[in-house]
Amino acid sequence: MFRAFNLNKFRYEKGQLLPVFIVILAVLIIMALVTVNLGKISMTKTYTSNAADAGALAGGSVMAGVFNQQSVTNNNSLVINHTMFMAEMFTLAAAASASAFAAAAICSSTPPELCGPSGVCEVLAGAASKSIKAAMISLVAFQVAQVFTYLSMKEGAMTGRENAIRTAYQYAFSNSGIGTKLIPGAYKDADTPRGNENNYSDSFTDFMKNKDLVTSGVYSWEDGQGRAHVVTVNVDTHDVDTYLLQYCVLPYLAVEAYLASQALPAAAKLLVDCAECPCTAGPAYMAAMKVTVAMLAAAAGTLPYGPLMEHNLFGDIAFLIAWVDDIDHDRLFYVTSWQTHGDPYDYDSLWKARYPKIGSRSKVNFKGEGTIYPFGPKFDSDIEEVK
Amino acid sequence: MKRISLVIMLILMLSLTCAGKTFCGWLDFYSTPVPAGAKEAAKEKAYMLGSDFIITVYDFHGPFDEVAKFYLRRLTQDGWEQMASDEKVARELAAQKLPAPPLMFRKGEDTIIVANLGGPPGGIKFSVSRGALYYFKAKKGQTLLEPEDIQFKDIPVYPQASLVPLSSIVTPLRRQVGFSTNEPLAQVVKFYKQKLPLAGWRIVDELPMTDYDPKVLQDCPNCGNLSKDTLAAAKGLSLESTGIKAVKGQEVCIIGVSASKAAGRGMGETRISITVSKVQK
């Protein structure tokens, strides 16, 4: 090989490395022009990850708290109103029935001295009537209390969701590293202001206090070298305005119809019978039976029937709400965060450092072991997925 | 000039001090006359009869009759009206084992109660209690909220409404009572919206007036089992209802009002339910 080289050395042409050199030089020039700082890219990626994780965890925790509160309120509503109301309705049904049958028995087989005004028969028939009226009062109280509880739960959930979103934005922005990039103080206080107003930490503090953060998640500023910086946070979780409600067997109107249009007239008939005693047994017992059946039907109508998706708000009032079975929500909380520092497509200023748009996404599941019904306030937040 | 400035300053300071009613309480209180020779022995704030009262105890060398005469003359002159001793009040004060029934005066809702606290011969102690008392003069046929449970007494009762027996429930967390009246529903609602704030309740929510459309019985999953009679009765009810929610301290009061517009069914009554529950923390 050396011999061959030696023999042919005068036949080689000079400058053959030039094209290679030119290619290498071009690559070097391009690399120099497109300045990419890998360290800074990695730091920015860390910031976006931190922002997404912190925001999602904070938002998820608040949502867990909101759902825990919903569970507790739902249970209170169930215990205080529903259980008590049902017990009351059946007790009143039993009282009305017993009074009505006793009145019928006395009416049909009694000596006349026990009849007439303030006689035992009339007192018993009156007691049946009072029990029915008491059941009607209880029905009003139950209906109105349940609707108020339901409305306040819904309002609480919506406000809680807003708080969760706001908290998520705040945690995401405070962990996005913006603070380290800004000049301390206020723009107007600086002797020689650099960049725009948002390049100063006081502006960022004001931004964080802004209540509108719940709908807007962009903080951008221009630094002293004229580079644009943009930090974007996007928060998302489902609405909490659709409830799965457990309704009672019958709507309010039907229960009221049993009480007002069947039980009450039957008790009134017993009163009339009592005034004419000894009365005919058949119709008197029939009236007592009617009181019993109507009261039991009304009480049974207040038993829980099954979960149904809510109708429009005031359509629901037509039904008797037993409790909230669930809230239509996937128990997930998402936060996405992006950062761009310098315009990556600004080729007019190639000497400036530029970075690609860097983003991270975090998904938090706040289900834990909690349930709205049955009472299980064990909602907790946990990161489910990170990108 | 200096004097004028001083007067202006003084007026300003007084106005500022009196901006909050709390701070002006003492000013207001001193407008309550005290008989000559009475010496203040103690002063405290107490919650009674459903309201906050400032109670001042005085030592007096003389019989209670003199004190009574003084207040009867002086307060009547000042436009106060002497109240015939109210049963509710008498019952509450009787629990305190006072030697004689107290004198009660009112001007609007401002109330002064003068009570003989007894004492050794030649010298007695008497108390002057002042606060706002909200209650309604009993009219013929009116059933006042029966305060076996004392905490119901700061809730107004619709005039001449009748108490529905068996509808009173009292538990540590919830108290419920029911009334019925022949007055229209809208009038009952108006009454509660006006009177609840006067009794210290803050109305926080109100349900819209709901007319129950019988069409709901067509959509209802279980209404197919209803008898024709019941369906017809439900359609004829023409039922409407509404509710008011108010809060006071840790208590929530829900007033439910319901009525049927159908005439001639023994249904002309408006039913009122009052439920007070304690907010659990």
Interface residues (C-beta under 8 A of the other chain):
Chain A: N76 I80 M84 E88 L92 A95 K130 S131 K133 A134 M136 I137 S138 L139 V140 A141 Q143 V144 A145 V147 F148 L151 S152 V249 L250 P251 Y252 L253 A254 E256 A257 Y258 A260 S261 Q262 L264 P265 A268 A297 Y305 G306 L308 F314 G315 I317 A318 F319
Chain B: V164 P165 L166 S167 I169 T171 L173 R174 Q176 G178 F179 S180 D205 L207 P208 T210 Y212 D213 P214 V216 L217 C220 P221 N222 C223 L226 D229 T230 L231 A233 A234 G236 L237 L239 S241 T242 G243 K245 I254 I255 G256 V257 S258 S260 R265 G266 M267 R271 I272 S273 I274 T275 S277 Q280
